[in-house]
Amino acid sequence: MVRPPSGAALGRRSVLTILLAALLAGAEASQACVGASCLQIWSSEAGGGSLAVSWASADRRIQTFRSVCAAGECLYGVIDPGFLLGEAPAPLDLYPLLDGVTVRVEIVAADPAVTLRINGVGLRQPGDSAALGRAPEIHVHPAWQIRQAEGVVGDHALSFLLRTDSPLYRDSEAFALVLTNRATPTPDAPPPTGTPTPTPTAEPRPCRGDCDGDGRVAVAEMISGVGAALTGAPPCRALDGDDDGVVSIAELVAAVQSALGGCPIAPTPTATMPVRLADIQAAIFSPRCAIPACHDATSGAGGLVLDAGSAHAQLVGVMPAIESARDQGLLRVDPGQPDNTFLIRKLEGPPPDQGSRMPLAGAPLTADETALIRRWVAAGAAP
């Protein structure tokens, strides 16, 4: 007879299942903008014309909120309004875009304190641009940010236009709006004793659940968190709020909230922050490498398995399978020696006799992702 799970285990699994279901439902629900209305993208003519933007806000103002202050400077931000492809019924004299049309946003003018951050790309100067996507899959919530000296409030102008490479459409006119931090809470009052409050020295912690530090919590990161909570596998640092090596229900709830509500301002990682293998596992190895036909336990391409719990033993101090790499004295991971680490060579682009650049599936790792692995190796490649 099969013994049913204990009440505690059943309760924990039920809660985690509900949380994951809420996340996936939220991913679908996020197709509707929250807070301020969306900046909807249209054209001026049916099947062509100029790109256009409609927005319900009469005064075209975006209210930002204080996120973090350090060294006398504060960062304010918000993730709405988002850019959304307009759908019928369209406003008067505007028309839906045809499928396949690509759209980019480009800065025309911006107050020096303002940054528009789209998919990790910061737009500040005239001419800075970023892709919004291809119709009909256009739905982006950027981070609208103001960086200002602590205690300074005001209105900050930003104007942009939409560009396309479609021969059927023309670029839009410039669209102007204002970011403000006037209504944000005032800084906390100092202690009544007048004794200066010590400045925290703890390293900055990323947004809860944002394992790869890209400013958002993806479904794959939440699935990784649920898996860590159910199996006890090492979580990434962004999921493990109290650094106890276990993902609690409270920590998973915080990550779900980040996924549904967004991470408008995520602390910028610094070169001094320690990197754990669990961070790399959750952000890179599990979603990009330990997948079918690549480096999961079933496929084990090249004799390498990068599943959680296996990656360290498979990498650190192990000779690579490729003979020319072994002849050069390389190790898959040489602790403290990034330049003698074959893993990094494979990620950055190996010579022709040492195989293909990894990962084979999807885009190459970003410079930040590769730097994360370099820092882990340089620090000794701890488990």
Residue pairs with C-beta under 8 A, 6 or more apart in sequence:
4 10
5 13
12 229
12 230
12 249
13 230
15 249
16 226
16 229
16 230
16 249
16 252
19 226
19 249
19 252
19 253
19 256
20 222
20 223
20 226
22 256
22 260
23 219
23 222
23 256
23 259
23 260
24 219
26 256
26 259
26 260
27 219
27 259
29 260
30 139
30 141
30 260
31 139
33 80
33 81
33 82
33 84
33 141
34 80
34 261
35 78
35 79
35 80
35 81
36 56
36 57
36 62
36 63
36 80
36 81
37 55
37 56
37 57
37 81
38 55
38 80
38 81
38 82
38 83
38 84
39 53
39 54
39 55
39 81
39 82
39 83
39 84
39 175
40 53
40 54
40 55
40 84
40 85
40 86
41 51
41 52
41 53
41 83
41 84
41 85
41 86
41 97
41 103
41 132
41 138
41 162
42 51
42 52
42 53
42 54
42 86
42 90
42 91
42 94
42 95
42 96
42 97
43 49
43 50
43 51
43 52
43 94
43 95
43 96
43 97
43 169
44 50
44 51
44 52
44 93
44 94
44 95
45 95
46 95
47 95
47 98
47 168
48 168
48 169
49 95
49 169
49 170
50 169
50 170
50 171
50 172
50 173
51 97
51 103
51 162
51 163
51 164
51 169
51 170
51 171
51 172
52 94
52 172
52 173
53 162
53 172
53 175
54 86
54 91
54 94
55 81
55 177
57 81
57 177
59 178
60 176
60 177
60 178
61 155
61 177
61 178
61 179
61 180
62 78
62 80
62 81
62 144
62 177
62 178
62 179
62 180
63 78
63 180
63 183
64 76
64 77
64 78
64 144
64 145
64 146
64 179
64 180
64 181
64 184
65 76
65 77
65 78
65 181
65 184
65 264
66 74
66 75
66 76
66 181
66 184
66 185
67 74
67 75
67 76
67 77
67 264
67 265
68 74
68 75
68 265
68 267
69 75
69 150
69 187
72 149
72 150
73 147
73 148
73 149
73 150
74 147
74 148
74 149
74 150
75 145
75 146
75 147
75 265
76 145
76 146
76 147
76 148
76 181
76 184
77 143
77 144
77 145
77 146
77 264
77 265
78 143
78 144
78 264
79 141
79 142
79 143
79 144
79 262
79 264
80 141
82 139
82 140
82 141
82 142
83 103
83 105
83 132
83 138
83 139
83 140
83 142
84 138
84 139
85 96
85 97
85 135
85 136
85 137
85 138
85 139
86 94
86 96
86 97
87 96
88 96
90 96
97 103
97 135
97 136
97 169
98 135
98 168
99 135
99 136
100 134
100 135
100 166
101 134
101 135
101 164
101 166
101 168
101 169
102 131
102 133
102 134
102 135
102 164
102 165
102 166
103 131
103 132
103 133
103 134
103 135
103 138
103 162
103 163
103 164
104 129
104 130
104 131
104 132
104 162
104 163
104 164
105 116
105 118
105 123
105 129
105 130
105 132
105 160
105 161
105 162
105 163
106 123
106 127
106 128
106 129
106 160
106 161
106 162
106 163
107 116
107 123
107 124
107 125
107 126
107 127
107 128
107 129
107 158
107 159
107 160
108 126
108 159
108 160
108 161
108 174
109 126
109 157
109 158
109 159
109 174
110 116
110 123
110 124
110 125
110 126
110 157
110 158
110 159
111 156
111 157
111 158
111 179
112 124
113 146
113 147
113 148
113 156
114 124
114 144
114 145
114 146
114 156
114 157
114 158
114 179
115 122
115 123
115 124
115 143
115 145
115 146
115 147
116 122
116 123
116 124
116 142
116 143
116 144
116 145
116 158
116 160
117 123
117 142
117 143
117 145
117 215
118 130
118 131
118 132
118 140
118 142
118 143
119 130
119 131
119 140
119 142
120 214
120 215
121 130
122 128
123 129
123 130
123 160
129 163
132 138
132 140
132 162
133 139
133 140
141 262
143 215
143 264
143 265
144 179
145 264
145 265
146 156
146 179
146 181
148 154
148 181
150 187
151 186
151 187
153 180
153 181
153 182
153 184
154 180
154 181
154 182
155 178
155 179
155 180
155 182
156 178
156 179
156 180
157 176
157 177
157 178
158 176
158 177
158 178
158 179
159 174
159 175
159 176
159 177
160 174
160 175
161 171
161 172
161 173
161 174
161 175
162 171
162 172
162 175
163 171
163 172
164 170
164 171
190 196
190 197
191 197
203 270
203 272
203 273
203 274
204 267
204 268
204 269
204 270
204 273
205 237
205 238
205 241
205 267
206 213
206 237
206 238
206 266
206 267
206 269
207 215
207 217
207 238
207 258
207 263
207 266
207 267
208 217
208 238
208 239
208 241
208 251
208 254
208 255
208 257
208 258
209 217
209 221
209 222
209 225
209 238
209 239
209 254
209 255
209 256
209 258
209 259
210 216
210 217
210 221
210 238
210 258
210 263
210 266
211 221
211 224
211 236
211 237
211 238
211 239
211 279
211 282
211 283
212 221
212 282
212 283
212 284
212 369
213 238
213 266
213 269
213 283
213 368
215 263
215 266
216 259
216 262
216 263
217 255
217 258
217 259
217 263
218 259
219 259
220 287
221 236
221 238
221 239
221 255
221 259
221 282
221 283
222 255
222 256
222 259
224 235
224 236
224 239
224 282
224 286
224 287
225 235
225 236
225 239
225 247
225 251
225 252
225 255
225 282
226 252
227 233
227 308
228 234
228 235
228 239
228 247
228 282
228 308
229 235
229 246
229 247
229 248
229 249
229 252
232 246
233 308
233 309
234 245
234 276
234 277
234 278
234 281
234 308
235 245
235 246
235 247
235 278
235 282
236 276
236 278
236 279
236 281
236 282
236 283
237 243
237 276
237 278
237 279
238 255
238 279
239 247
239 251
239 252
239 255
239 282
240 246
240 247
240 251
240 278
241 250
241 251
241 254
242 248
242 251
269 368
271 375
274 379
275 372
275 375
275 376
275 379
276 376
276 382
277 311
277 312
277 376
277 381
277 382
277 383
279 372
280 372
280 373
280 376
281 306
281 308
281 311
283 369
283 372
284 365
284 369
284 372
284 373
285 295
285 306
285 307
285 308
285 311
286 306
286 307
286 308
288 359
288 361
288 362
288 365
289 295
289 306
289 358
289 359
290 296
290 297
290 305
290 306
290 307
290 308
290 311
291 361
292 298
292 299
293 299
293 301
294 301
294 359
294 360
294 361
295 301
295 302
295 304
295 305
295 306
295 307
296 305
296 306
296 307
297 305
297 307
297 310
302 321
302 322
302 355
303 321
304 314
304 315
304 321
304 332
305 311
305 314
306 314
306 315
312 381
312 383
314 332
315 332
315 333
315 343
315 381
316 331
316 332
316 333
316 335
316 381
317 331
317 333
317 334
317 335
318 331
318 332
318 333
319 326
319 330
319 331
319 332
320 326
320 330
320 331
320 332
320 342
322 342
322 353
322 354
322 355
324 351
324 353
324 354
325 342
325 345
325 350
325 354
329 340
330 340
330 341
330 342
330 345
331 340
331 341
331 342
332 341
332 342
332 343
333 341
333 342
333 343
333 377
333 381
334 340
334 341
334 377
335 377
335 380
335 381
336 377
336 378
336 379
336 380
336 381
337 377
337 378
338 344
338 374
338 377
338 378
341 377
342 354
343 373
343 377
344 370
344 373
344 374
344 377
345 354
346 354
346 355
346 357
346 358
347 357
347 358
347 364
347 365
347 370
347 373
348 357
348 370
349 357
350 356
350 357
357 364
359 365
365 373
376 382
